[in-house]
């Protein structure tokens, strides 16, 4: 038993890998991680950009694909190939867990984040192309993404809602899921076949809030009481907000409305803690893992964070400890001039822009490579 196994068996939290590379599939590394307790995989455009650009693993397939399709279509074919192979590795976990875990996520094109109709069409297309029960299609949790989420859930398709940075938007995501299940029930669909996670980003919140705290402290004057108070709150916002989000999760998935859906086989939409690597080296390497452990949740971790948890993680319940204090922390931040709603808007815009930039740069790099391969490559 590893600490990852203990995390799931003892605390009900599923550890997933926030990375996907072709060499992990070819050399058995992903299967090895599954054997050590990893129960799912998430990916995004930045992850695939790094995987494709890092070496020659994709060159042969890319050259073959260029004979019949555009560079962008070839990119998606390579991504889908990796997703299919990862789905096969995780399928035993999916079956053994009764459909709770063993998922692999593919994200719709980042340029569609503010286009409801095209996001809906793209998500539907992926589910049709990759017709596997352990596929999650990721839809950004933008205002325009929420109707697409409800439509997809209403069609009986499993969805991972990503880029969530505020409790308020998370509440809207829960509503989209529950509303979608009600639509599916009204149409006579099988609620038990649908799964969803809501990916709540964590460390990026501290990065942005810390930046604002330091700017406010500089305005207050070094060494002043206000500056000291501001600086004392660095590194507290992300976990505090996640704890409040978990409390919301527990309250929304309870009561008459939810109980009626659960009686028809509906599964919880689990909160998924994303962006859990520590960006500030002054913070503990498991600052966003050890503090957010609790049942019916997921933590998706990059490789280094997984290694750290295997080495010295503490699999004990923490996510619902100190929730009142977490709420007070958020109130203090607001009182000191940190607008958490504006933080969320900034991070959502930056997240969409970052994924779009990664995608565009990768397509340009692939186009350059295609030119070097020559006609008929």
C-alpha positions as CSV (number, residue, x, y, z in Angstrom):
1,X,0.0,0.0,0.0
2,X,1.3,3.5,-0.9
3,X,0.2,6.8,0.5
4,X,-1.8,7.3,-2.7
5,X,-3.7,4.0,-1.9
6,X,-4.2,5.3,1.7
7,X,-5.6,8.5,0.3
8,X,-8.3,6.7,-1.5
9,X,-9.0,3.8,0.8
10,X,-8.8,5.7,4.0
11,X,-10.0,9.2,3.1
12,X,-12.2,8.7,0.0
13,X,-10.1,11.1,-2.2
14,X,-9.0,10.0,-5.6
15,X,-5.4,10.9,-6.7
16,X,-5.1,11.6,-10.4
17,X,-2.2,12.5,-12.6
18,X,-2.2,15.9,-14.2
19,X,0.0,15.0,-17.1
20,X,-0.1,12.8,-20.3
21,X,2.8,12.0,-22.5
22,X,3.2,9.4,-25.2
23,X,6.4,8.0,-23.7
24,X,4.4,7.3,-20.5
25,X,2.1,5.1,-22.6
26,X,4.9,3.4,-24.5
27,X,7.3,2.6,-21.6
28,X,4.6,1.6,-19.1
29,X,5.1,4.6,-16.8
30,X,1.4,5.4,-16.7
31,X,0.5,1.8,-15.9
32,X,3.2,1.9,-13.1
33,X,1.6,5.0,-11.6
34,X,-1.8,3.3,-11.7
35,X,-0.2,0.4,-9.9
36,X,1.0,2.8,-7.2
37,X,-2.5,4.3,-6.7
38,X,-3.2,6.9,-9.4
39,X,-6.9,6.6,-10.4
40,X,-7.3,9.0,-13.3
41,X,-5.6,11.4,-15.7
42,X,-6.2,15.0,-16.7
43,X,-4.8,16.9,-19.6
44,X,-5.0,20.3,-21.2
45,X,-3.6,22.2,-24.2
46,X,-0.5,23.2,-22.4
47,X,0.3,19.7,-21.3
48,X,-0.1,18.4,-24.8
49,X,2.0,21.2,-26.2
50,X,4.9,20.3,-23.9
51,X,4.5,16.6,-24.7
52,X,4.5,17.0,-28.5
53,X,7.3,19.6,-28.5
54,X,9.7,17.8,-26.1
55,X,11.0,15.2,-28.5
56,X,10.4,13.0,-31.5
57,X,7.7,10.7,-30.1
58,X,5.0,12.1,-32.4
59,X,7.1,12.7,-35.6
60,X,6.3,9.5,-37.4
61,X,2.5,9.7,-36.8
62,X,2.6,13.4,-37.7
63,X,4.3,12.8,-41.0
64,X,1.9,10.0,-41.9
65,X,-1.2,12.2,-41.0
66,X,0.0,15.1,-43.1
67,X,-0.6,13.1,-46.3
68,X,-4.3,13.3,-45.8
69,X,-5.1,16.2,-43.4
70,X,-4.2,19.7,-42.2
71,X,-1.7,20.4,-39.5
72,X,-4.5,21.2,-37.0
73,X,-6.4,18.0,-37.8
74,X,-3.2,16.0,-37.4
75,X,-2.7,17.6,-34.0
76,X,-6.1,16.4,-32.8
77,X,-5.6,12.9,-34.2
78,X,-2.3,12.7,-32.2
79,X,-4.1,13.9,-29.1
80,X,-7.0,11.5,-29.6
81,X,-4.5,8.6,-30.1
82,X,-2.9,9.3,-26.7
83,X,-6.3,9.7,-25.0
84,X,-7.5,6.3,-26.4
85,X,-4.3,4.6,-25.2
86,X,-4.6,6.2,-21.7
87,X,-8.3,5.2,-21.5
88,X,-7.3,1.6,-22.1
89,X,-4.8,1.8,-19.2
90,X,-7.3,3.3,-16.8
91,X,-10.3,1.2,-17.9
92,X,-9.7,-1.5,-15.2
93,X,-9.8,1.2,-12.6
94,X,-13.0,2.5,-14.0
95,X,-14.7,-0.9,-14.0
96,X,-13.5,-1.8,-10.5
97,X,-14.7,1.5,-9.1
98,X,-18.2,1.1,-10.6
99,X,-17.6,4.1,-12.9
100,X,-16.4,6.5,-10.3
101,X,-12.7,6.7,-11.3
102,X,-10.5,5.6,-14.2
103,X,-11.3,8.7,-16.2
104,X,-9.1,10.5,-18.8
105,X,-9.9,14.1,-19.8
106,X,-9.6,15.8,-23.2
107,X,-10.3,19.5,-23.4
108,X,-12.3,21.3,-26.1
109,X,-10.3,23.8,-28.2
110,X,-9.4,26.8,-26.0
111,X,-10.5,29.3,-28.6
112,X,-14.1,28.1,-28.0
113,X,-14.2,29.1,-24.3
114,X,-16.7,32.0,-24.9
115,X,-18.7,30.3,-27.7
116,X,-21.5,28.2,-26.3
117,X,-22.7,26.6,-29.5
118,X,-19.2,25.6,-30.7
119,X,-18.2,24.3,-27.3
120,X,-21.3,22.2,-27.2
121,X,-20.7,20.8,-30.7
122,X,-17.0,20.1,-29.9
123,X,-17.8,18.3,-26.7
124,X,-20.4,16.2,-28.4
125,X,-18.0,15.4,-31.3
126,X,-15.3,14.2,-28.9
127,X,-17.8,11.9,-27.1
128,X,-18.8,10.5,-30.4
129,X,-15.3,10.0,-31.7
130,X,-14.0,8.5,-28.5
131,X,-17.0,6.4,-27.4
132,X,-15.6,5.1,-24.1
133,X,-17.4,5.2,-20.7
134,X,-14.3,6.6,-18.9
135,X,-13.8,9.6,-21.1
136,X,-14.3,13.1,-19.6
137,X,-14.6,16.0,-22.0
138,X,-13.4,19.2,-20.4
139,X,-15.4,22.4,-20.8
140,X,-14.2,25.7,-19.4
141,X,-16.4,27.0,-16.6
142,X,-16.9,30.3,-18.3
143,X,-20.3,32.0,-18.4
144,X,-20.6,30.7,-22.0
145,X,-19.5,27.3,-21.0
146,X,-22.2,26.6,-18.4
147,X,-25.1,26.2,-20.9
148,X,-22.9,23.7,-22.8
149,X,-22.3,21.8,-19.6
150,X,-26.0,21.5,-18.9
151,X,-26.7,20.4,-22.5
152,X,-24.0,17.7,-22.4
153,X,-25.2,16.4,-19.0
154,X,-28.7,16.4,-20.4
155,X,-27.6,14.2,-23.2
156,X,-26.0,11.8,-20.8
157,X,-22.4,12.7,-21.5
158,X,-19.7,12.9,-18.8
159,X,-18.1,16.3,-18.4
160,X,-15.1,17.8,-16.5
161,X,-15.7,21.5,-15.9
162,X,-12.4,23.3,-15.7
163,X,-10.9,26.7,-14.9
164,X,-13.0,27.4,-11.8
165,X,-11.6,30.1,-9.6
166,X,-14.5,31.3,-7.4
167,X,-17.1,29.8,-5.1
168,X,-19.8,31.8,-6.9
169,X,-19.0,30.3,-10.3
170,X,-18.7,26.8,-8.7
171,X,-22.2,27.2,-7.4
172,X,-23.3,27.9,-11.0
173,X,-21.5,24.8,-12.2
174,X,-23.3,22.7,-9.7
175,X,-26.6,24.1,-10.9
176,X,-25.7,23.3,-14.5
177,X,-25.0,19.7,-13.5
178,X,-28.1,19.2,-11.4
179,X,-30.2,20.9,-14.1
180,X,-28.7,18.7,-16.7
181,X,-29.5,15.6,-14.7
182,X,-33.1,16.9,-14.4
183,X,-33.2,17.3,-18.2
184,X,-31.9,13.8,-18.7
185,X,-34.4,12.4,-16.2
186,X,-37.3,14.2,-18.0
187,X,-36.1,12.6,-21.3
188,X,-36.1,9.2,-19.7
189,X,-32.3,8.9,-19.7
190,X,-30.1,6.8,-17.5
191,X,-28.8,9.1,-14.7
192,X,-26.4,6.4,-13.5
193,X,-24.4,6.5,-16.7
194,X,-23.3,10.1,-16.2
195,X,-20.3,11.3,-14.2
196,X,-18.8,14.8,-13.7
197,X,-16.1,16.6,-11.8
198,X,-15.7,20.3,-11.2
199,X,-12.1,21.4,-11.4
200,X,-11.4,24.1,-8.9
201,X,-8.0,25.7,-9.4
202,X,-6.0,26.3,-6.3
203,X,-2.4,27.5,-6.4
204,X,-3.0,30.1,-9.0
205,X,-5.4,31.8,-6.6
206,X,-2.6,32.3,-4.1
207,X,-0.2,33.6,-6.8
208,X,-2.7,36.3,-7.8
209,X,-3.8,37.2,-4.3
210,X,-0.2,37.3,-3.0
211,X,0.7,39.7,-5.8
212,X,-2.2,42.0,-4.8
213,X,-1.3,41.7,-1.1
214,X,2.3,42.7,-1.7
215,X,1.2,45.7,-3.9
216,X,-1.2,46.9,-1.2
217,X,1.5,46.4,1.5
218,X,3.9,48.5,-0.6
219,X,1.2,51.3,-0.8
220,X,0.7,51.1,3.0
221,X,4.4,51.5,3.6
222,X,7.0,49.0,4.7
223,X,6.9,48.1,8.3
224,X,3.5,49.7,9.0
225,X,0.9,47.7,10.9
226,X,-1.4,47.5,7.8
227,X,1.5,46.3,5.6
228,X,2.3,43.6,8.2
229,X,-1.3,42.4,8.3
230,X,-1.5,42.3,4.5
231,X,1.7,40.3,4.2
232,X,0.6,37.9,6.9
233,X,-2.3,36.7,4.7
234,X,0.0,35.6,1.9
235,X,-0.6,31.9,1.0
236,X,-3.9,31.7,2.8
237,X,-6.5,32.6,0.1
238,X,-6.4,29.5,-2.1
239,X,-7.0,26.8,0.6
240,X,-9.5,29.0,2.4
241,X,-11.6,29.4,-0.8
242,X,-11.3,25.6,-1.5
243,X,-12.6,24.7,1.9
244,X,-15.6,27.0,1.5
245,X,-16.2,25.5,-1.9
246,X,-16.2,22.0,-0.3
247,X,-18.7,23.2,2.2
248,X,-20.9,24.4,-0.7
249,X,-20.5,21.0,-2.4
250,X,-21.8,19.2,0.7
251,X,-24.8,21.6,1.1
252,X,-25.8,21.5,-2.6
253,X,-25.7,17.7,-2.9
254,X,-28.1,17.2,-0.1
255,X,-31.8,17.7,0.5
256,X,-35.0,16.9,-1.4
257,X,-33.9,18.0,-4.8
258,X,-30.7,16.0,-4.9
259,X,-32.1,13.0,-3.0
260,X,-34.7,12.6,-5.8
261,X,-32.0,12.5,-8.4
262,X,-29.8,10.2,-6.3
263,X,-32.7,7.8,-6.0
264,X,-32.7,7.5,-9.8
265,X,-29.0,6.7,-9.8
266,X,-27.4,10.1,-10.1
267,X,-23.7,10.3,-8.9
268,X,-22.2,13.2,-7.1
269,X,-20.3,15.8,-9.1
270,X,-17.1,15.6,-7.2
271,X,-14.9,18.7,-6.6
272,X,-11.5,18.2,-8.2
273,X,-8.6,20.2,-6.8
274,X,-6.4,21.3,-9.8
275,X,-3.3,23.4,-10.1
276,X,-2.0,21.8,-6.9
277,X,1.7,22.1,-7.4
278,X,3.3,24.8,-5.3
279,X,4.3,27.9,-7.3
280,X,6.0,29.7,-4.5
281,X,9.1,27.9,-3.3
282,X,8.6,29.4,0.2
283,X,5.5,27.3,0.6
284,X,5.5,23.5,1.5
285,X,5.5,21.3,-1.6
286,X,2.2,19.7,-0.5
287,X,0.5,23.0,0.6
288,X,-2.4,22.3,-1.8
289,X,-2.6,18.5,-1.2
290,X,-2.3,17.8,2.5
291,X,-4.7,20.6,3.4
292,X,-7.6,19.6,1.1
293,X,-8.1,15.9,1.8
294,X,-11.6,14.6,2.2
295,X,-14.2,12.2,0.9
296,X,-15.9,12.4,-2.5
297,X,-13.2,14.6,-4.0
298,X,-10.3,14.3,-6.4
299,X,-6.8,15.9,-6.4
300,X,-5.0,15.9,-9.8
301,X,-1.3,16.3,-9.3
302,X,1.7,16.8,-11.6
303,X,4.5,14.3,-11.4
304,X,6.7,16.1,-8.8
305,X,3.7,16.6,-6.5
306,X,2.8,12.9,-6.8
307,X,6.4,12.0,-5.9
308,X,6.3,14.3,-2.9
309,X,3.1,12.8,-1.7
310,X,4.4,9.3,-2.1
311,X,7.5,10.3,-0.1
312,X,6.0,12.3,2.8
313,X,2.3,13.0,2.2
314,X,-0.1,12.8,5.1
315,X,-3.4,11.0,4.1
316,X,-5.7,12.4,6.8
317,X,-8.9,14.3,6.5
318,X,-8.4,18.1,6.4
319,X,-10.7,19.7,3.8
320,X,-13.5,20.4,6.2
321,X,-11.4,21.4,9.2
322,X,-11.3,25.1,10.0
323,X,-14.1,26.1,7.5
324,X,-15.2,29.0,9.8
325,X,-11.7,30.3,9.9
326,X,-11.4,29.9,6.2
327,X,-14.5,32.1,5.7
328,X,-13.1,34.7,8.1
329,X,-9.8,34.7,6.1
330,X,-11.8,35.5,2.9
331,X,-13.7,38.2,4.8
332,X,-10.4,39.7,6.0
333,X,-9.0,39.7,2.5
334,X,-12.0,41.6,1.2
335,X,-11.9,44.1,4.0
336,X,-8.2,44.8,3.2
337,X,-9.0,45.5,-0.4
338,X,-8.5,42.2,-2.1
339,X,-11.5,41.7,-4.4
340,X,-11.9,38.0,-4.8
341,X,-14.4,38.3,-7.5
342,X,-12.0,40.3,-9.5
343,X,-9.2,37.8,-8.7
344,X,-11.4,35.1,-10.2
345,X,-12.2,37.1,-13.4
346,X,-8.5,37.8,-13.8
347,X,-7.5,34.2,-13.4
348,X,-10.2,32.9,-15.7
349,X,-9.1,35.4,-18.4
350,X,-5.5,34.4,-17.9
351,X,-6.3,30.7,-17.9
352,X,-8.2,30.9,-21.2
353,X,-5.5,33.1,-22.8
354,X,-2.7,30.8,-21.6
355,X,-4.3,27.6,-23.0
356,X,-5.1,29.5,-26.3
357,X,-1.5,30.7,-26.5
358,X,-0.1,27.2,-25.9
359,X,-2.4,25.8,-28.6
360,X,-1.6,28.5,-31.1
361,X,2.2,28.2,-30.5
362,X,2.0,24.5,-30.9
363,X,0.1,24.6,-34.2
364,X,2.7,27.1,-35.5
365,X,5.5,24.8,-34.4
366,X,3.8,21.9,-36.1
367,X,3.3,23.9,-39.2
368,X,7.0,24.8,-39.2
369,X,7.9,21.1,-38.8
370,X,5.5,20.2,-41.6
371,X,7.3,22.6,-43.9
372,X,10.6,20.8,-43.1
373,X,9.2,17.4,-43.9
374,X,8.2,18.5,-47.4
375,X,5.4,17.5,-49.7
376,X,3.8,14.1,-49.1
377,X,5.4,13.7,-45.7
